[in-house]
């Protein structure tokens, strides 16, 4: 009886481990699985090389600090013949996202402005906070 309980425990442990590994693999972002380049808040000012046909994903995350909430506007692509925006949007949380497709050789830019929203009794700084990345497509 004791051996049966031990075997049942081992089987249960293996099943849980398999489920966790499967969940972790499926929880990976689609873009990571497809080899898509992902740019985030930390990539402001970055310049990257891409090839025609590549997709670049923008994931900007809103945040709060000291009574202020910082949200993002809609990501815009400059160099319309170079980059095509295939998907874009903003979430109710203030996050913004976009997927840009490299359509032809040249240089394109992605730009977004971060906005400040103050809680009662707080004041936002009077400066704009732009985010920008440059894509060199060959």
N, C-alpha and C positions, 0 to 999 in steps of 0.2 A: 504494500500500500504506500509506504514511504517513497519507494522508487517511482511509482506512478505519479505521485504528487510532484516529485522533483522533475520528472520528464515533462509533465504538464506545464510547470513553471518555466522550464527551458524553452519549450515550444511557444509559450505565450511571449516570452522575452524576445525570441527570434521574430515572431510576427509583429510585435511592436517596433522592433528595430527596422524591419523591412518597410513598415508603413512610414516610419520617420524618414528613411532614406528616400523613398518614393515621393513623399510630400516635399522634402527639401529640393529634390530635382525639379519637380513640377512648379515649385514656388519661385524658381529662378525667373527673372524677367525675360519676356520673349526676346527683347533686344539683345540680351546677353547670349541667348541661344543662337540667334541669327548672326552674331558677329557685328551687330550695329554699334556704332560709336554713340555713347550717351554723354551729353554735356549737362552739368549741374551748376548750382549756385557758385561752387568753387572754381568753375572754369571761366569766370568773367575775364575778358581780355585775351583769352587764348586764341591762337591761330593754329589751325590744323590742316593737313593735306588730306584730300579725299580723291577718289576716282569717280569718273562718270558712272552712274548707276548705283553708287553707295547711298545709304540712308544714314542720316544723323538725327538722333533723338535729343530733344531738349526737355529736361525735367527740372523745373525750378520750384523750390519749396518755400512756402510762406513761413514766417516765424514771428514769435512774440518776445518782447523784452521790455521790462520797466514800463508797463502801461501802454506800450505801443505795439501795434500789429502791422507787420510789413507783408503786403500782398503783391502779386505780379500781374501785369497786364498781359495782353495777347502777344506772343512772340511773332515778330515780323521778319520776313526775309527780304533783304535788299539784293539786287542783282537778279531780277526776275528770270532772266534767260539762263542763269547759272543754277539757281536753286528753285525747286518747286515745293511748296508746302502741301503735303498730302493729308496731314491730320493736324489739328490744333484745337486747343480749348483751355478753359480755366475751370478749376474745381471750386465749389463753395468755400473750401478752406482757404482759398487764396493762392493755391498752387497753379502753375501754368505748365503746359506741355505742347510739344509740336514734333512732328516728324518732317524732315526736309529731305528731298531727293535731289541728288546731284545730277542735273540734266545735261549740262554741257561744260566744256572747259572754261575757266575764268575764276574770278574771285567774287564771292558772295558773303554777305554779312547777315547775322541774326542779331536782332536787338529787341530789348524789352525794357520797360521802365518799372521799377519797384515803387509801390505807393505806400504811404504811411497812413494809418488810421489810429487816432488817439482815443484812449479811454477818457471818460470825464475826469477833469482835473489835470490832464497831461497835455502836452503840446508836441506836435511833430516838428522835426527840423525843417527848415525852409529850403532844403536842397533836394534835387532830384537824384535818384540813384539808378543810373542806367546799367544794364547788363548787355555785353556785346561779345560776340565771337566771330572770327573770320574763317571762312572755309575756302581754301585754295583747291580748286577742282582741276584735275588733269586727265 
